[in-house]
Amino acid sequence: EVASGLPRIDYTDGSGSWLLEPTATNFITYSEDFSNASWSKSNCTILANQSTSPDGTLSAYLMTATNADARIEEAIGVIATPTTQSIYVKSATGSNVAGQIDFSGTDTVTFTANNEWQRIESTLTNLALSTRVRARITNSGDAIYIWGAQLEENSYATSYIKTVGTAQTRVADTATGSGNSTVINSSEGVLYFEGIATNPSVSANSQISISSATNSGNNRVMITPSSDTQLALRFNAGGTQLVTQAVAVSSLSVNSKIAVRWGNGNYSLYQNGSEVYTQAIASTPIGLAKLNFSSVTETNNFNGKVKSLQVYKTALTDAELTTLTTI
């Protein structure tokens, strides 16, 4: 839990990143209490508080298969698609354990539980929405620890939301309104970003922008991850759109370093040490003063993990941009 006005920091890849996510609701009513009657059980036993869970507390449940195809499942009312379920699993036998998660037999994902916690997820692609989510152990006698079940109306699993008796919603992360005309130079500069764009193929309006203090698109520098391998560029000066381009890039769903340079009659895009796009420009923006993890109107919030976001007041050289963006 994080207080309003403070960023959430994600350390799952070993180093800290700002975590910016869309609104999400966990429709599982008892996300950690698998002994509750909302979870039906078949061919298995369930014991509470048997191992340390991913949140560091002694709250993980032990699920032991008393027969083949052991399962726990919860019926959920009809919700919209796309829908993703997820659950944390770890072997309780000291060896690998085979299992699956699925939507009543639809969109099954097979996993192998080992001695480390894994978050397993499955996204419903069948439009005939199943109302039952479940986790299974394949073989009789095997056992796993389970924790943190989630079902949400997203095409990927967002960060875990705990529930105790009712669905819970986490509001969208927003980060807008940084910077001013003193630190952002309109005539030339560089917008630099390092991080991951979360599922850009379904978040095509996820944007990062620099604009005037009046939230006007007449003067702006903007990047939009429109797919995993495509970055949409927008550059406006004095009401004239000078750059509007979709540029092929390497995967945005892994950590990437991106720099946009404007000024001196040129606009360029660098990614991971290479120039991937350049275009001559006739003029420069006026009054750039605001930096947003969103569009210039502070909508279409950026979704992803952000290790660094910087604005340089000078148009760095090709050599400097190559060094800056090299992974």
N, C-alpha and C positions, 0 to 999 in steps of 0.2 A: 504494500500500500504506500502511495506517495501523495503528499499534500499538494493541493492546487498550486500551480505556479512553479513546480519543480519538475525537472525531467525524470523519466524512468531510465535507469542505466541497466543495460543487458550485458552480462558477462559470459554468456553461453559459449562463445567461440574463443574464450581465453583472455580477451581484452574488452574494455568498456566501450559501449556504443549507446548513444541516445536511441531509445526505442519509441518509434512513432507508429501507432497502429490505428485502424479504423474502429468504430463502435462495434462491440461484439457482445452477445448474450450467450451464457452457458445454460442450455435448456435441461441438462441433467440436474435433477433436484437434490441428489445427495452425491456430490462428486468425489467424496473421500470415504463415505460410510457405506461400504458394500454389504454390510449386514442388514441394512434397512430393507423393509419389505418392498420398496420401489424397485429393488433389484431382484429379479427371479433367478434361481439357481438350479442347475441341472448337472448331475454327475460330478459334483464337487463339494468340498467343504470350504468354509470361509472363516478365518480367524483374524481378529483385530489386533493392531499394534504389535506386529511381529518383526518389523525392521524399520530402520531409519529411512524416511521418505526423501524425495528430492528437496523438500523445503527444510530439511535438517531435524525434523521432529520424529518421534517414534510413533508413526501413524500409518505406515504401510500395512495393507492386509495381505495375508497368506492365502492363496487359492491353490488347493490341492485337488487333482483330478482323481476321483474314485472309480471312474470308468472312462472309456474313450469318448471324445467329443464333449468334454466338460465345458460348461458355459455359464456366464452371467449375462443378464440382459435387462434393459429398461425400455418400456414402451413410452414413446413420446408422441404427443399430438402432432397433427399435420403442421409443418412449417415450410418456409420457402426453400427453393434450391437456388444456388448450390449450397450444400450442407456438408460439413466436415466433422467427423468424430475423432477423438484422440484419447489416449490413455498411456500412462507410464507403466513399464513392465521391467522386471529383473528376475533372473533365474534364482530359485530358492534351493536348488539341488546341487549347486557347485558345477553343473555341466549345462550345456545348451538345452533349451526347451523349445519345442515347436508350438506355434499357436497362430491364431488369426483374429482379426477384427472385421466386422462386416455389418451391413444393414439388412438383417434377416436373409442372408445369402446373397445380397447384391453388393457389388464393389468390394469384394473380399481382398484384404491385404494380409499376406502371410508374414510372420515375423519369427525370428530366432532370439529368444531371451537369453542373455548371457549374464555375467557377474556385474555389469554396469547398467545403470538406469538408462532406458531408451524411451523416447516418446514415439509411439506408433500412431499413425493417422491414416484415415481413409476418407476420400471425398466421394459423395454420392453423385454419379453421373447419369443414372437412370431417372428420367423425369417422373416415373411412377413411384413417387416418394414412399419408401418404407417408413413405418412409424416405430421401428424397433431397432435399437443399436445393441451390439453385443461383442463380448470378448470370449475367446475359446482357448482351451488347451487341447492339443491333438491327441496325446497318448495318456492312457491310464497310468497313474502313479507319479506323473510329473507334477511339479509345483512351481509357481511363480509368485513374486510379490507384485501387487498392483496398487496404483495410487493416481489420483488426479484425472478422473474421467471428464471429458468435455464434448459437448455437441453444440455447434454454432452455425449460423447462416453465413458462411464464408467458404470460398473455394480452397482455403488452406487453414491450417491451425494457427490461431493467434496465441498470445501468451495466456497461461492458465488463469481461470477465474474460479475461485472456490464457491461452492454452494452448500447450504445447509437447510434443506426443506423447500426451497423455491428457486426458480431461475434467477440469475443475477446478471446485470449488465454493466460493462465497463464502457465509459464514454470515450469518444475518439480523442487521441492526443493531438494537440495543436501547438504550433510554435510560430508566431508571427510578430511583425512589427519591430524587429531589431534594426540597428544601424541608423545613420543620419547622413546628411549631405557632407559633413566634415570627413567622415571615414570612407564614404563611397564617392569615387570620382566618376563623373558622367562622361568626360571626354575620352578616357581610356581606363582600362582595368582588367581584372581577371576574377571570375567566379570559380572557386575551387570546391569540390566535394569529394569526400571519401566515404564509402559505405556500401550498403546493399539496398536495392529497391525491391520491396516485398511484392512478389507476384504482380509485376507491372502489367501483364497481359489482361488482368481483370481490374486494374486500377489505372486506366489510361489517363485519368484526369489528376493523377498524383503529380504535383508540380513543386518546383523550387524557383523563386523569382526574385528579381530586384526591380523596383519600380520607383516612381515619384511618391512623395509623401501623401499625395491626394488619392492614392490607390488607382491611378489612371494607367490604362494599358497603352497610352500614347507614347510613353517612354518606358521601355522595359527590356530586361534580359531574362529569359525564361528557358528552363529545360524540363522536359516531360518524358519520363520513361514509359513509352507507349507499348512496348513489349519487352520480352527478356533480352532481345538483341536489337532494339531500335530505340533511339533517343530523338524525340521531336524538339526542334530548336525554334525559338521565336526571339526576334530582336527588332524593336521599334524605336524610332527616333523622331520626335516632333510630330507624331501622328502618322508617320510613314512606316510601313512594315518593310524592313530592309532584308530580313532573313526569315523565311518560313520553310523549314526543311526537316524531313525525317531521315536520320543518318543511321546506317548500320554500324553497330558496335559489338564488342564481345559481351558475354553474358553479364547482365546487371544483377542477377540473383546471387552472385558471389562478390566478395569484396572488390571494389573497383575505385580507381582514382580518375576523376574527370575535371578538366579545366576548360572554361570558356573565356576567350580573350577578345576584347574589342578595343578599337582605337587605331590611329595611324593608318586609316584607310583600309583596315582589314578586320575580319571576324574569323576566329579559328576555334576548333574543338579538338582537344587532346584527350586520349584515354590510355591509361596504363603505358605511358612512355612513347606513344605514337600520335602524330597528327592524323585524325580521321576525317576532318572536313575543314575547308577554308573557303572564304568568299570575300571579295572586295566589297566595301561599304562606302557609301557616299557621304555620310554624316554620322554624328554621334548623338546619344540621348541628351535630354535636358532634365536636370533636377533629380537625378537618382538619389534616393535617400532611405529606402526601406527594403529590408531583406526578410523574406517569408519562406517558410516550408509550406508553401501553398501558392495559389494563383495570386495575381496582383490585387484581386478583390477579396483575398483571404478566404476563399472557398477552395475546393479540390485539394484537400490537405495531402501532403506527402506521406506515404506509408513506407517504412523501412527502418534500417539501422544506420545511424549516422556516427561515424568516427570523427569526422572533421568537416567543418564548413567555414570557408574563409573568403574574404573579398580583398583583393590587392588594389592599391590606388594607381598602379602603373601597369602598362601592358608589358608583361614579362617577355623575354626573348624566347625564340624557339628552343634554344639550349636549356634555358631555365624551366620552361614548361615540360620539356622531356624529363628533366631531373625531378621536378615536382611530382609528376604523375607516374613515375616508374614504380611498379610494385616490388 
